[in-house]
Amino acid sequence: MERNSDNRQSLESRFSKKVDALIPHLIALLSDKTMVTAANAIGALSEIAKNKAEHQEMILGALLKVEKGKYYHKGELSPECTNVAIGHVIQCLEQFGNPVCQRNDVKNFLKRQTKNTRPKVKLMAEQLLDKSSQKKPGRKSQG
């Protein structure tokens, strides 16, 4: 029985090291010229950040830079593809919850996206800002 436990721990450790080694490659894919590749990297990095807190800071920093990405559609620079990628980042941020969404860098990113030309992205940014700025239930203000 103990041997199975040791084998499992060894397997988890090897898997964890492989995931750790993939992170720089996934971050590099955020700069790929195709939005679909970047979107898949955004999703993968989000999952890693949620499950490996030691990498969250680095991953969040990379995700917030997506708004400066230059993505192409049919060989043409496409600001709309950048907006779609930003939408994927906002969806990921929502999954991290209030502690992340209340960070200044994240709030500033979301505030910039309230002026996004893609209506869905603008709406998601506004909703997440509203959600993260609401007071926690059960707390009463001193007055």
Stockholm file with secondary structure:
# STOCKHOLM 1.0

chainA/1-143         MERNSDNRQSLESRFSKKVDALIPHLIALLSDKTMVTAANAIGALSEIAKNKAEHQEMILGALLKVEKGKYYHKGELSPECTNVAIGHVIQCLEQFGNPVCQRNDVKNFLKRQTKNTRPKVKLMAEQLLDKSSQKKPGRKSQG
#=GR chainA/1-143 SS CHHHHHHHHHHHHHHHHHHHHHHHHHHHHTTSSSHHHHHHHHHHHHHHHHHCGGGHHHHHHHHHGGGGCCCEETTEECHHHHHHHHHHHHHHHHHHCHHHHTSHHHHHHHHHHTTCSSHHHHHHHHHHHHHHHSCCTTCCCCC
#=GC SS_cons         CHHHHHHHHHHHHHHHHHHHHHHHHHHHHTTSSSHHHHHHHHHHHHHHHHHCGGGHHHHHHHHHGGGGCCCEETTEECHHHHHHHHHHHHHHHHHHCHHHHTSHHHHHHHHHHTTCSSHHHHHHHHHHHHHHHSCCTTCCCCC
//
